[in-house]
């Protein structure tokens, strides 16, 4: 990235929740954004409009990260968007954020649930990143979103957390193999956050919210902007020497 170019971030699942906060926070700090959404275009376009009000440029593209067969066509679409809107052939930051939440005990998790989690959280992130490698600038960044649940264990998240554990290992391998292109790759692991994720249980269930707050050193549940702010820090030019690391943003949950 040249010093005169505005950086461009691609955020999967950027239309709501943590992804929306990431997009807005990055825009506030001078980054243009391409955000993907799975089904709610109007929601995504509202984020694009909010970014425009911040004086930055943004585009929303449809993508289901659980369908890897669509990635080549998505890359072509992204290539066209970069050319049309930025007169560029590459972007700077890839944030693999899109995800789904499935809560089921280990004993009751179905193969269909497991396969859906694999496709979205592991296979999707693996092959989307692979497909987009030619479009990422040398010296760019990749940030994979994991979860505090890969470190601490709460009943009902065995399959979900296993995918995130795999992503954390994958991050280190990506950092090793992409180092020749000076691409830094890290993991950001949020703790429990008040969003609509998993049916909004952390946000809307007072007992769950109180439990999380009681187990968190800073005494409250996380908010989306806590994670958006952390993404800004990890993608800033001053964080370029952080590579192959897992950074947890949980307020000190279960420390």
C-alpha positions as CSV (number, residue, x, y, z in Angstrom):
1,X,0.0,0.0,0.0
2,X,1.4,3.4,-0.9
3,X,1.4,6.1,1.7
4,X,-1.0,8.2,-0.4
5,X,-3.6,5.5,-1.0
6,X,-6.6,5.0,1.2
7,X,-6.5,1.4,2.5
8,X,-9.4,-0.9,1.6
9,X,-10.7,-3.5,4.0
10,X,-12.9,-6.5,3.0
11,X,-15.1,-7.6,5.9
12,X,-17.2,-10.7,5.5
13,X,-20.5,-10.5,7.4
14,X,-20.1,-6.8,7.7
15,X,-23.8,-5.8,7.6
16,X,-24.6,-6.4,11.3
17,X,-23.2,-7.2,14.7
18,X,-19.5,-7.3,15.1
19,X,-18.8,-6.9,11.4
20,X,-20.9,-3.7,11.2
21,X,-19.0,-2.2,14.1
22,X,-15.7,-3.2,12.5
23,X,-16.7,-1.5,9.2
24,X,-17.8,1.7,10.9
25,X,-14.8,1.9,13.2
26,X,-12.4,1.3,10.3
27,X,-14.2,4.0,8.3
28,X,-13.9,6.4,11.2
29,X,-10.1,5.8,11.1
30,X,-9.7,6.4,7.4
31,X,-10.3,3.0,5.8
32,X,-12.6,2.3,2.9
33,X,-14.7,-0.8,3.1
34,X,-16.1,-3.7,1.0
35,X,-18.5,-5.6,3.2
36,X,-20.4,-8.8,2.4
37,X,-23.8,-9.9,3.5
38,X,-25.6,-13.2,3.1
39,X,-29.2,-12.2,2.6
40,X,-30.2,-8.8,4.0
41,X,-29.2,-6.3,1.3
42,X,-31.1,-3.4,2.8
43,X,-29.2,-3.9,6.1
44,X,-25.9,-3.9,4.3
45,X,-26.8,-0.8,2.2
46,X,-27.6,1.0,5.4
47,X,-24.0,0.3,6.6
48,X,-22.7,1.6,3.3
49,X,-24.7,4.8,3.7
50,X,-23.4,5.2,7.3
51,X,-19.8,4.8,6.0
52,X,-20.5,7.4,3.3
53,X,-21.6,9.9,6.0
54,X,-18.2,9.4,7.6
55,X,-16.6,10.5,4.4
56,X,-15.4,7.1,3.3
57,X,-16.3,4.9,0.4
58,X,-18.0,1.5,0.8
59,X,-19.6,-1.2,-1.3
60,X,-21.8,-4.1,-0.2
61,X,-21.5,-7.5,-2.0
62,X,-23.6,-10.6,-1.5
63,X,-21.7,-13.7,-0.4
64,X,-22.5,-16.9,1.4
65,X,-19.2,-18.0,2.9
66,X,-20.7,-21.5,3.4
67,X,-20.8,-22.0,-0.4
68,X,-17.1,-22.3,-1.5
69,X,-18.2,-23.0,-5.1
70,X,-19.2,-19.4,-5.4
71,X,-15.9,-17.9,-4.4
72,X,-14.3,-17.7,-7.9
73,X,-17.3,-15.7,-9.1
74,X,-17.2,-13.5,-6.0
75,X,-13.5,-12.8,-6.7
76,X,-14.4,-11.7,-10.2
77,X,-17.1,-9.4,-8.8
78,X,-14.7,-8.0,-6.3
79,X,-12.1,-7.4,-9.0
80,X,-14.7,-5.4,-10.9
81,X,-15.7,-3.4,-7.9
82,X,-12.1,-2.5,-7.0
83,X,-11.5,-1.3,-10.6
84,X,-14.8,0.7,-10.9
85,X,-14.8,2.3,-7.4
86,X,-11.2,2.7,-6.6
87,X,-9.3,2.2,-9.8
88,X,-7.3,-0.4,-8.1
89,X,-6.7,-4.1,-8.7
90,X,-6.1,-5.1,-5.0
91,X,-7.2,-4.4,-1.5
92,X,-5.3,-4.2,1.8
93,X,-7.1,-6.0,4.7
94,X,-9.2,-9.2,4.7
95,X,-11.3,-9.7,7.9
96,X,-12.8,-13.2,8.0
97,X,-15.7,-12.4,10.3
98,X,-18.8,-14.0,8.9
99,X,-20.3,-16.7,11.0
100,X,-23.3,-18.5,12.4
101,X,-24.0,-19.7,16.0
102,X,-25.3,-23.2,16.7
103,X,-25.8,-24.0,20.4
104,X,-26.2,-27.7,21.0
105,X,-24.6,-30.1,23.5
106,X,-21.9,-32.4,22.3
107,X,-24.2,-35.4,22.7
108,X,-27.0,-33.8,20.6
109,X,-25.0,-32.0,17.9
110,X,-26.2,-33.4,14.5
111,X,-24.0,-34.1,11.5
112,X,-25.9,-31.5,9.6
113,X,-25.1,-28.9,12.2
114,X,-21.5,-29.9,12.3
115,X,-21.2,-29.7,8.5
116,X,-22.8,-26.3,8.4
117,X,-20.3,-25.0,11.0
118,X,-17.4,-26.5,9.0
119,X,-18.6,-24.9,5.8
120,X,-19.0,-21.5,7.2
121,X,-16.3,-21.1,9.8
122,X,-13.5,-23.3,8.5
123,X,-13.8,-24.4,4.9
124,X,-15.3,-21.0,4.0
125,X,-12.5,-19.0,5.6
126,X,-9.8,-21.3,4.3
127,X,-10.9,-21.3,0.7
128,X,-12.1,-17.7,0.5
129,X,-8.7,-16.5,1.7
130,X,-7.0,-18.8,-0.8
131,X,-9.2,-17.5,-3.6
132,X,-8.6,-13.9,-2.7
133,X,-4.8,-14.1,-2.2
134,X,-4.0,-12.6,-5.7
135,X,-6.2,-9.6,-4.8
136,X,-4.5,-8.8,-1.4
137,X,-1.6,-6.4,-1.6
138,X,1.9,-7.5,-0.6
139,X,2.4,-6.1,2.9
140,X,-1.4,-6.4,3.6
141,X,-3.1,-8.0,6.5
142,X,-5.5,-10.9,7.2
143,X,-7.5,-11.0,10.4
144,X,-9.3,-14.2,11.3
145,X,-12.1,-13.9,13.9
146,X,-12.1,-16.7,16.5
147,X,-13.8,-16.8,19.9
148,X,-13.0,-16.9,23.6
149,X,-14.7,-20.2,23.5
150,X,-11.6,-21.7,21.9
151,X,-9.8,-21.0,25.2
152,X,-12.5,-21.6,27.8
153,X,-15.3,-24.1,27.6
154,X,-19.0,-23.5,28.1
155,X,-21.5,-26.4,27.5
156,X,-23.2,-26.3,24.1
157,X,-20.4,-24.9,21.9
158,X,-18.2,-27.9,21.3
159,X,-18.6,-27.9,17.5
160,X,-18.5,-24.2,17.1
161,X,-15.4,-23.8,19.3
162,X,-13.7,-26.7,17.5
163,X,-14.0,-24.7,14.3
164,X,-12.5,-21.7,15.9
165,X,-9.7,-23.7,17.4
166,X,-8.9,-24.9,13.8
167,X,-8.9,-21.3,12.6
168,X,-6.4,-20.3,15.3
169,X,-4.0,-23.1,14.0
170,X,-4.7,-22.1,10.4
171,X,-3.7,-18.5,11.3
172,X,-0.2,-19.5,12.3
173,X,0.3,-21.5,9.1
174,X,-1.0,-18.6,7.0
175,X,1.4,-16.2,8.7
176,X,4.3,-18.6,8.0
177,X,3.4,-19.2,4.4
178,X,2.4,-15.7,3.5
179,X,5.4,-14.1,5.2
180,X,7.3,-14.0,1.9
181,X,4.7,-11.5,0.7
182,X,4.9,-9.5,4.0
183,X,1.3,-10.3,4.7
184,X,0.7,-10.5,8.5
185,X,-2.0,-12.8,9.7
186,X,-3.5,-12.8,13.2
187,X,-6.5,-14.1,15.1
188,X,-8.9,-11.8,17.1
189,X,-10.9,-13.8,19.6
190,X,-13.9,-11.8,21.1
191,X,-15.4,-12.8,24.4
192,X,-19.2,-12.7,25.0
193,X,-20.6,-9.7,23.2
194,X,-24.1,-8.1,23.2
195,X,-25.2,-8.7,19.7
196,X,-28.0,-10.7,17.9
197,X,-25.5,-13.6,17.5
198,X,-26.9,-16.9,18.6
199,X,-30.4,-15.5,19.0
200,X,-29.1,-12.5,21.1
201,X,-28.8,-14.6,24.2
202,X,-26.0,-12.6,25.7
203,X,-27.7,-9.3,25.0
204,X,-31.3,-10.3,25.9
205,X,-31.1,-12.9,28.6
206,X,-30.5,-11.0,31.9
207,X,-29.2,-14.1,33.7
208,X,-26.7,-14.9,31.0
209,X,-25.6,-11.3,30.8
210,X,-25.1,-11.1,34.6
211,X,-23.2,-14.4,34.5
212,X,-20.8,-13.2,31.9
213,X,-20.3,-9.8,33.6
214,X,-19.5,-11.7,36.9
215,X,-16.8,-13.8,35.1
216,X,-15.2,-10.8,33.4
217,X,-12.4,-8.9,35.1
218,X,-13.7,-5.5,33.8
219,X,-17.1,-6.3,35.2
220,X,-19.4,-6.0,32.2
221,X,-20.3,-7.8,29.0
222,X,-18.6,-6.7,25.8
223,X,-20.1,-4.4,23.3
224,X,-19.7,-4.5,19.5
225,X,-17.5,-1.4,19.5
226,X,-15.1,-3.1,21.9
227,X,-14.3,-5.5,19.0
228,X,-14.5,-2.9,16.2
229,X,-11.9,-0.9,18.1
230,X,-9.7,-3.9,18.5
231,X,-9.8,-4.5,14.8
232,X,-8.7,-0.9,14.1
233,X,-5.7,-1.4,16.4
234,X,-4.7,-4.7,14.8
235,X,-4.9,-3.4,11.3
236,X,-3.2,-0.1,12.0
237,X,0.3,0.6,10.5
238,X,1.7,0.6,14.1
239,X,0.7,-3.1,14.6
240,X,2.5,-4.4,11.5
241,X,5.0,-6.4,13.6
242,X,2.3,-8.4,15.3
243,X,2.0,-11.6,13.3
244,X,0.8,-15.2,13.8
245,X,-0.8,-14.2,17.1
246,X,-4.0,-14.8,18.9
247,X,-5.4,-11.7,20.6
248,X,-8.4,-12.1,22.8
249,X,-10.7,-9.1,23.4
250,X,-12.9,-10.3,26.2
251,X,-12.4,-7.8,29.0
252,X,-10.6,-10.5,30.9
253,X,-13.2,-13.3,30.8
254,X,-12.3,-16.3,33.0
255,X,-8.8,-15.0,33.6
